[in-house]
Amino acid sequence: MNYFNSLRNKYFCQSREGLIYMVSEKSLLIGAHVSIVGGFAKAIERGTKIGATAIQIFTKSNRQWKATSLQESIVQDFFDAQKNSPIKIVVAHAAYLINLGSDSVATQHTSVKSLIQEIERCDTLKIPYLVLHPGSGSKEASQVCLQIAQFLEEALKATSSCKVMILLETMAGQGDSTGADFASLAQIRKHVSNKSRIGYCIDTCHIFAAGYEFETPIKYQALIKTIDKELGLKNIKLFHMNDSKKELGSHVDRHEHIGKGKIPISAFKLLMNDAHFAKVPKIVETPKETELEDDIQNIKTLKNLLKK
């Protein structure tokens, strides 16, 4: 029995287009990327204030390689804060400085070292997923994918006792970045021996900018079939829910508030109501002119798209 049929049997709610709808707000895992300024426990507090049930954080400064040690008291405060909050899951995003596809040997070395450190920090904080931009380089695409896979292999072996899964994020295709097409992400995972620790994060702004359409039931269903064929739906562990400032296929990575950009709101409605991803966390990474208020509004907009 394939993944689609198993879900049809489980949810029993199928539209004329073959899509499965049955997502309740009560079980929804949704939130935003929040700051850790003031400590990890503060991130839980911020997530609670915006009405989140899931949040994403950096486990260290995103602007530098170095990281302060995780003191036991800080870690315990984080655990206690989450235990007493509505936040059901916390995921982390790796520093943007990490580039496993780099042409520079020095950057490659530092990137692997930093990735290992971030995996270990997530493990200490009991964070299950670490989102990673695959990387960029000037070599032929297949060679860059192989290089990224080799460095991922090195990082995973160095952290073999950790349970953290790395989520390769879909990219917009800006510059030399790898991951604008699903096939390249699949190629990276193919060359990693421990595939159980490699999953994917779908960013709606990025896939739209990369040229993937999903605003009508037919186009959405075609996209889901492509994702299932290339990546496997069971390997999609997270969504970044972002609108796009730029047009379809622009290959420009510019996030916008939900409903204010170029992605038709119908695309978000289809995704929010798709039972394939009912239990997959959805994280908003939209602009933050006023951090809490903007996150509250974007989360509200997405929740209002759920079929009653």
C-alpha positions in Angstrom: 0.0 0.0 0.0 1.5 3.4 -1.0 1.6 6.5 1.1 -1.4 8.1 -0.6 -3.7 5.1 -0.2 -2.7 4.6 3.4 -3.8 8.2 4.1 -7.0 7.9 2.2 -7.9 4.9 4.3 -7.0 6.8 7.5 -8.8 10.1 6.9 -11.8 9.1 4.7 -12.3 12.6 3.5 -11.4 13.0 -0.2 -12.2 15.9 -2.6 -13.2 15.6 -6.2 -9.6 16.4 -7.2 -8.3 13.5 -5.2 -6.9 15.7 -2.4 -7.4 14.6 1.2 -8.8 17.3 3.6 -9.1 16.8 7.3 -7.0 19.1 9.5 -8.2 20.5 12.8 -7.0 23.6 14.4 -6.8 21.8 17.7 -4.0 19.4 16.4 -2.3 22.0 14.3 1.5 22.5 14.8 2.0 26.1 13.8 4.2 29.0 14.9 7.1 31.2 13.9 10.8 31.7 14.1 11.4 33.5 17.4 14.4 35.1 19.1 16.4 33.5 21.9 17.5 36.9 23.2 17.4 36.6 27.0 17.7 32.8 26.9 16.0 29.8 25.4 13.2 30.0 27.9 12.3 33.4 26.5 11.8 31.9 23.1 9.1 29.6 24.6 7.6 32.7 26.2 7.5 34.5 22.9 6.0 31.5 21.1 3.3 31.3 23.7 2.5 35.0 23.3 1.9 34.6 19.5 -0.3 31.6 20.0 2.1 29.1 18.6 2.2 25.3 19.2 5.5 25.1 17.4 8.5 27.4 17.2 11.8 27.6 15.4 15.0 29.1 16.9 18.7 29.5 16.4 20.7 27.7 19.1 23.5 30.3 18.9 24.2 33.6 17.2 23.5 33.4 13.5 26.2 36.0 12.7 29.3 34.2 14.0 30.9 30.8 14.1 31.5 30.7 17.8 29.0 29.6 20.4 28.8 30.0 24.1 28.5 26.7 26.1 25.1 25.5 27.1 25.0 25.7 30.9 22.9 23.1 32.7 20.7 25.6 34.4 19.9 27.3 31.1 19.0 24.0 29.5 16.8 23.0 32.4 15.0 26.4 32.3 14.2 25.8 28.7 12.8 22.3 29.4 10.7 23.7 32.3 9.4 26.5 30.2 8.3 24.2 27.3 6.8 21.7 29.7 4.5 24.4 31.1 3.6 25.9 27.7 1.4 25.1 24.7 4.6 24.6 22.6 4.6 21.0 21.5 7.7 21.1 19.3 10.8 23.2 18.9 12.9 23.0 15.8 16.2 24.8 15.1 17.7 26.5 12.0 21.4 26.2 11.4 23.5 29.3 11.0 23.5 30.7 7.4 27.3 30.9 7.6 27.5 27.1 7.1 28.2 26.2 3.5 28.9 22.6 2.8 29.1 23.3 -1.0 31.8 26.0 -0.7 34.8 26.0 -3.1 36.9 27.2 -0.2 38.6 24.4 1.8 38.8 26.6 4.9 35.0 27.3 4.7 34.3 23.6 4.2 36.3 22.7 7.3 34.7 25.4 9.4 31.2 24.6 8.1 31.5 20.9 9.1 32.9 21.8 12.5 30.1 24.2 13.1 27.4 21.8 11.8 28.6 19.2 14.3 28.5 21.7 17.1 24.9 22.7 16.1 23.8 19.1 16.0 25.2 18.5 19.5 23.5 21.6 20.8 20.2 20.5 19.4 20.7 17.1 21.0 21.4 18.7 24.4 18.2 20.8 24.0 16.3 17.7 22.8 15.4 19.5 19.6 14.6 16.8 17.0 15.1 18.8 13.7 17.9 21.1 12.5 17.1 22.9 9.3 20.1 23.4 6.9 20.5 25.3 3.7 22.3 22.7 1.6 25.0 25.1 0.4 26.4 26.7 -2.8 29.4 26.4 -5.0 30.6 27.0 -8.5 31.3 23.4 -9.5 28.9 21.3 -11.6 25.6 20.8 -9.8 26.1 17.0 -9.4 29.6 17.6 -7.9 28.3 20.1 -5.4 25.6 17.7 -4.3 28.1 14.9 -3.8 30.4 17.2 -1.8 27.5 18.3 0.4 26.6 14.7 1.0 30.2 13.8 1.9 30.4 16.5 4.5 26.9 15.6 5.8 28.2 12.0 6.2 31.2 13.3 8.1 29.0 15.4 10.5 26.5 12.5 11.1 29.3 10.0 11.9 30.8 12.5 14.3 27.4 12.8 16.0 26.3 9.1 15.8 25.0 9.2 19.4 22.7 12.1 18.6 19.1 11.6 17.5 18.9 15.0 15.7 17.6 14.8 12.1 19.0 17.3 9.5 16.3 18.8 7.3 17.6 20.0 3.9 15.7 23.1 3.0 14.3 23.8 -0.5 16.0 26.9 -2.0 14.9 29.6 -4.4 17.8 29.0 -6.8 19.4 32.4 -6.1 23.1 32.6 -7.2 24.9 29.3 -7.0 22.7 27.9 -4.2 21.9 24.2 -4.4 18.4 22.8 -3.7 16.1 24.8 -6.0 14.9 21.5 -7.5 13.7 18.5 -5.5 16.0 16.2 -7.5 19.1 17.8 -6.2 18.0 17.4 -2.6 17.2 13.8 -3.3 20.6 13.4 -4.8 22.3 14.6 -1.7 20.3 12.3 0.6 21.0 9.4 -1.8 24.7 9.6 -1.1 24.3 9.7 2.7 24.5 6.3 4.3 22.3 7.1 7.4 19.2 8.3 5.6 17.1 8.1 8.7 18.8 11.3 9.9 18.2 13.2 6.7 14.8 14.8 6.0 13.4 17.9 4.2 12.0 21.3 4.9 9.7 22.8 2.2 9.8 26.6 2.1 6.8 27.9 0.2 8.5 31.1 -0.9 11.5 29.2 -2.1 9.7 26.6 -4.2 7.5 29.3 -5.7 10.5 31.4 -6.6 12.1 28.2 -8.0 9.1 27.8 -10.4 6.8 25.3 -8.6 3.1 26.2 -8.9 0.5 25.0 -6.4 -2.4 27.5 -6.3 -5.1 25.3 -7.9 -6.2 21.7 -6.8 -4.8 20.3 -10.1 -1.4 22.1 -9.8 -1.3 21.3 -6.1 -1.9 17.6 -6.6 0.8 17.6 -9.3 3.2 19.2 -6.9 2.5 16.7 -4.2 3.0 13.8 -6.6 6.3 15.3 -7.6 7.4 15.8 -4.0 6.4 12.2 -3.2 8.3 10.8 -6.2 11.5 12.8 -5.7 11.6 13.2 -1.9 9.0 10.9 -0.4 6.1 12.6 1.5 7.1 10.7 4.7 10.5 12.6 4.6 8.9 16.0 4.7 9.2 17.0 8.4 8.7 20.8 8.3 7.2 23.6 6.3 8.3 27.2 6.2 5.2 29.2 5.4 6.2 32.3 3.6 4.7 34.4 0.9 7.0 35.8 -1.9 7.8 39.4 -2.8 8.9 38.2 -6.2 7.2 36.4 -9.1 6.9 32.7 -9.9 10.3 31.4 -11.2 12.2 34.6 -10.2 14.8 32.6 -8.3 14.8 35.5 -5.8 14.6 34.7 -2.1 12.4 37.5 -0.6 9.8 36.6 2.0 6.5 38.4 2.4 3.6 38.3 4.8 1.0 35.6 4.0 -1.6 37.0 1.5 0.5 40.1 0.8 2.9 38.6 -1.8 2.8 36.9 -5.2 1.7 33.5 -4.0 -2.1 33.1 -4.4 -3.8 32.6 -1.0 -5.5 29.5 -2.5 -2.1 27.8 -2.5 -1.8 28.3 1.3 -5.4 27.1 1.7 -4.7 23.9 -0.1 -1.6 23.2 1.9 -3.1 24.1 5.3 -6.0 21.7 4.7 -4.0 18.8 3.3 -4.1 15.8 5.7 -0.9 14.5 4.2 0.8 17.1 6.3 -1.6 17.5 9.2 1.0 16.6 11.8 3.9 18.4 10.1 4.9 21.6 11.8 4.4 24.9 9.9 6.7 27.8 10.7 6.3 31.4 9.6 9.5 33.2 8.6 7.9 36.5 7.3 9.3 40.0 7.8 9.2 41.3 11.4 8.5 45.1 11.5 6.9 44.4 14.8 7.9 40.9 15.8 5.0 39.6 17.9 2.2 41.4 16.1 3.4 40.3 12.7 3.7 36.7 13.7 0.3 36.8 15.4 -1.3 38.1 12.2 0.4 35.6 9.9 -0.5 32.7 12.1 -4.1 33.9 12.3 -4.3 34.3 8.5 -3.1 30.7 8.1 -5.5 29.3 10.7 -8.4 31.1 9.1 -7.8 29.1 5.9 -8.7 25.8 7.6 -11.9 24.3 6.4 -14.5 24.4 9.2 
